[in-house]
Amino acid sequence: KQAQQGIGVLVIGGCTTTSCVRVSSTRIAGQLEEQGLSMKVVVDLNLCGARQENFEHTAHYDPVLVGIYGREFCAGKSAVDLAIVQMKRAGVEVVASAGWDW
């Protein structure tokens, strides 16, 4: 409804960058695109969190992530890095801090 009323940006933050934030932002971006609505979906990493282990650059040891991206792509990356890749591929803008200049 807000997209239809001209609200141009949706900023998302939340507890878990690698699950709830990733899933919610990509699904919202996909639904907006399907409905032909123009709204920028932004994930502000300053408003997000993750377990410490998800920031460690060990994604190449995670069988789920390796299955999705391949071992070579996972090398040197963290689960948070890969969540950011997935969000960006879905058309979500991911920023360190939104800055609130829209």
C-alpha positions in Angstrom: 0.0 0.0 0.0 2.8 2.4 0.9 4.5 1.8 -2.4 1.3 2.7 -4.2 1.2 5.9 -2.2 4.6 7.0 -3.3 6.8 5.9 -0.4 10.1 5.3 -2.2 12.3 3.5 0.2 12.0 0.7 2.7 14.9 0.4 5.1 15.3 -3.0 6.8 17.3 -4.0 9.9 17.0 -6.9 12.2 18.6 -9.4 14.5 20.1 -11.9 12.0 21.6 -10.7 8.7 22.1 -14.2 7.5 18.5 -15.4 7.9 15.6 -13.1 8.8 17.0 -9.9 7.2 18.3 -11.8 4.1 15.0 -13.7 3.6 12.7 -10.8 4.3 14.5 -8.2 2.1 14.9 -10.6 -0.9 11.2 -11.6 -0.7 10.0 -8.1 -0.4 12.1 -6.9 -3.3 10.8 -9.9 -5.4 7.2 -9.1 -4.5 7.5 -5.5 -5.3 9.1 -6.3 -8.7 6.3 -8.9 -9.4 3.7 -6.3 -8.7 5.4 -3.6 -10.8 5.8 -1.4 -7.8 8.8 1.0 -7.6 10.3 1.0 -4.1 13.9 0.8 -3.1 14.6 -1.9 -0.6 17.6 -1.1 1.5 19.3 -3.2 4.2 21.2 -1.0 6.7 23.9 -3.2 8.2 24.3 -0.8 11.1 20.8 -1.9 12.1 21.5 -5.7 11.7 23.3 -8.3 13.7 24.7 -11.8 13.4 26.5 -14.3 15.6 30.2 -13.7 15.7 30.9 -17.0 13.9 29.0 -15.7 10.9 31.5 -12.9 10.5 34.4 -15.4 10.3 35.8 -16.0 6.8 35.2 -19.7 6.9 32.2 -20.1 4.5 34.2 -22.6 2.4 33.7 -25.1 5.3 29.9 -24.8 5.4 28.4 -27.5 3.2 25.1 -25.5 2.7 26.9 -22.4 1.5 29.3 -24.4 -0.6 26.4 -26.2 -2.2 24.8 -22.8 -3.1 27.8 -20.9 -4.2 30.6 -23.4 -4.7 33.8 -23.8 -2.7 35.9 -21.5 -4.8 33.4 -18.6 -4.5 33.1 -19.2 -0.7 36.8 -19.1 -0.1 37.8 -16.2 2.1 34.2 -15.1 2.7 31.9 -15.2 5.7 28.3 -16.2 6.0 27.4 -12.5 6.3 29.4 -11.7 3.1 27.4 -14.3 1.2 24.1 -13.1 2.6 25.0 -9.7 1.3 25.8 -11.2 -2.1 22.4 -12.9 -2.2 20.6 -9.7 -1.2 22.3 -7.7 -3.8 21.6 -10.3 -6.5 17.9 -9.9 -5.6 18.0 -6.2 -6.2 18.4 -5.1 -2.5 20.7 -2.2 -1.8 23.0 -3.1 1.1 24.7 -0.3 2.9 27.0 -0.1 5.9 24.9 2.8 7.3 21.9 4.2 5.5 22.7 7.8 6.2 19.0 8.7 5.7 19.6 10.9 2.6 16.8 9.8 0.3 
